[in-house]
Every structure is written in structure tokens, then in C-alpha cells.
Amino acid sequence: LARTYWVGLLPSAIILLWRKGWKIIAGAALAGALAGGALLTAGPEGLRRRVESLWDMSNASNVERLYLWRSGLDMWKARPVAGWGPNVYERAAGPFKAPYAGNIHYPDHEGFRSRSHCHNLYIMTAVQTGAVGLLLLLAFIVLAFREIGRQQVTSLRVGATAALAAFLVGGSFEFHGGDAEVATLLFFLVGLALGREEPAPGVQGKDP
């Protein structure tokens, strides 16, 4: 029920289907719309609430994310170059979150629920490692896309591009770079796409 990955699926699906032609894309969009409509009208109540909450700006979880981002940016402004360091967010974020806590109203709780990160890959990177780390992350992303684009095996090139795009879009709403199981899978897929077949010893051939 993690909404982050529903959002990340959209650019991934577009990339995977782009080479199939407009008919396939239109058919997939129609199927997705029908499936979404069925879920909203006849799906399990818990799932319906999760789908509807995607665009509900009064939803406490959405409100909390907005203020997590604002407080995270405030933290970055306090230490903009090198950041606060890894694994200190939970201890250091309190004074920055306090001014916003009164704006978050869960049915059974007032204030922030999230403690260990600010639900954003880019802001969290800036908080922990400052502008230096954020620039390195962006450089990695650019170079990864460039190198993946050089992969001659279409399935690897398209698949890894779709996976990386889903990860980056999802990173706007979640700090999944801090989840080893997610980051390891991403790096594995990107690593596959960066592979190049080398000519056997003594065999002349064009370097792919």
C-alpha cells in the first residue's frame, strides 16, 4: 500500500512501453484507468482510502510530508555545505520540526510521526551531506543515465532506465536510498546495464 511506488510506477511504465507504439500505450492507459476505477468503486476499503489520499491535501500523512520537507530544508540551510552527517537526523531534527508540529493532526496523534528521515531522497541527502553530497548524487544520476544509454542490449538499457526513473521519482516522496533492500536492487540493475561485452583475447572486434 506504499503510495510512493504507485507514483514511481508511472514513469517506469511509460519508458517500458514507449517502444511498443501508441496503440499499446493507449491500451495500457485504458486498462490502468479501468483498473483504477474498479478499485475506487469496488475495491477493499483500505485500498480505496489509500488511493483517494493521493490527492487529498487534508490527509494528515500528506500534510506531515510537506512539513517534513520544510523542516528538512531549514536544517540544510543551517549547515548548507557539508550537512549534519549520517544517522543524526533523528537526534538533530527536533528543533527544526517543532514550529510545524501543531499543523499535523492525525485522528489519534498530534504532530510528527516520522522520526528517522524526512521522506525525500534529495532533501535527506542534502541534510546529511550538504551541497557536496547532493551534487555528487546528481552527478551519479546523470552519469548512470548516460552509461545506461550506451548499453547495446535493449532489454538491459530500457529495463535499467525504467528502474532508475521509478527510483528517482519515488525519491521525491520517500528516502528509499536509506533502505538497503531497495538501494541494493537498484544498484544491481544499474550494474547489469553498465556491463559491456569485451572481445575474447586475440579476437579483433568493435568495442560496443
N, C-alpha and C positions, 0 to 999 in steps of 0.2 A: 504493500500500500504506500510505498515511498513515492510521493508525487514528483520528486526531483528527477527520477528516472523515466517517468512518463514524459516529462518535458524534453529530456535528453534524447528520447527515442525519436522525436520528430525530425531533427536534422539528420540523424543517423539513417532513418528510413528514406529520406529524400535522396541522400547520397547513394544508398544501395540500389534504389530504383531508377536513378537518373538515366542510366544507360539502356533501360528497358523500353523507353519510348513513352509518349504521353498517354497512350491508352492504358498501359499498365499502371502508370502513376495515377490516372484518373480512377481506375478501378480500385486501386488500393485506398485512395482517399475516400471513395464512396463506401467501401467496406468498413473503413475506420469510423466514418460518420455514422453508419448504421449500427455498428457495434457500440459506439459511444451512446447513441440514442437509446439502444436497448438497455444498457447498463443504467442510464439515468431514469428510465421508466420502470424497469422490472428487475433490476439487479439487486443484490443484497444491500440492506440499508446502510451498513457501514461503508461499503464501497461507494454508494451513491453520495454519501456525505463527503467522502474524500474527493470525489470528482468535482462536486459543487463548490468545495472550498478553494479550488484552484483560483477562482476569480472573485472570491468573497474577501474584500479588504477589511471587513469587520471580524473576520476569523482571527482568534487570538494567536494561533500559530503564525499566520501571515504577519500580523502586527508585531509579534516578537521578532521575527526575522528582520523586519525593517529597522527596528531599534537595535538589534544586534549589529547590523551593518553600520548604523550611525555611530554607535559606541566604539566599534572597531576602527572606523575612520578617525575618531577622536584619539584613540590610542596611537594610531600611526602618526598622527600629527605631533604627538608628544615626543616620539622618537622616530623621526622620518627616515634616517639614513640606514641604520643597522638594526632597527627594531628592538623588540623586547627579549628576543631569544626563544628557543624552543621550550615547550612544556611549562611555560609560566603564565599562560593566558588565564587559567582559572584563578590563580592567586592575584594577578595584577589587574584584572578587568573590572573588579567590583566598583571602584570609584568612578569609572567611566560609564558603567551601566546604571548606576544609582539614579541619575537625573531622569532616566527614561522609564524606570521600573513602574511608576504609577500609571503609565499609559497602557499596560498589558493586563487584561482581565480574563483569566480562564474561569470556567464555572466553579472549579474547586481550588483555585490558586490565583494569587495576585503576584504580578512581577514575572521575572525571567525564570524559565525552566532550564534552558540550556546553560551549561556551565563550562564545558571543556573547549568550545570553539564558537565562532560567530557565524557558522553556516554559510561561508563563502570562501572558496578556494583562494581567490585573488586578494581579498581583504585580509584573510588569515595569514597568507604568505607575507604580505606587507607588514602585518602586526609582528610576526615572529622574526622576520629577517630584513625588514625595511625595504627601501627602494632598491637596494643592492639585490636582495633575493628576488623581489618582484621582477626586476629587469632580467635576471637570469632565467626565471621561469618563462617569461615571454620569449626570450631568445631560444630556449629549448623548444617551445611550441612551434615557432617559425621554422627552426631547423628540422624538427621532426616532420612537419608537413612537406618541406622541401625534399627531404631524403625519401620519404614515403612515395612522393610523386615520381621518383626515379625508378621505382620498382617495376620491372617488366611483367611480372606475373599479375594479371588483372585482379584476380581474386584477393591476393595479398594487398595490393595497392588500394583497392576500393574498400575492402573489409577493414583494414587498419585505419584508413581515413575516417570511415563511419564511426569506428570505436572511439577514436581520438576526439572527433567532433561531439559525440554524445557525452564524453567525459568532461569536455571543456564547457559545454552548455550547462550540464548538470552542476558544474563547479560554481555557477552563479548563485546557486541555492544551497549548496552543501560543501563541507570541507572533506570531500572523499579522498583527497590526497593524503589525509592523515589516517585513512583506513588501509592497512597493509593488504587485505584481500582484494580491494578494488585497484589500488595502485599497482600491485604486482601483476595482476591480469592485464592491465593496460600496457605496462612496460613489456610484458611477454608478447602481446600482439604487435606492438610497435617494433619490437626487436625482430620478429619474424619478417616484417615488411622491409626492414633495413638490410636484410641479408642479400648478398649478391653471389651468384654462381661464378666461381673462378675457373678458368681453363685448366685442364689437367696438366701436370708437368710435361713439358716438351711439346705441347699442343698449341699451335697458334690459333688465336681466335679473337673476336672483337669483345672488348670488355663491356659488359652491359651497364 
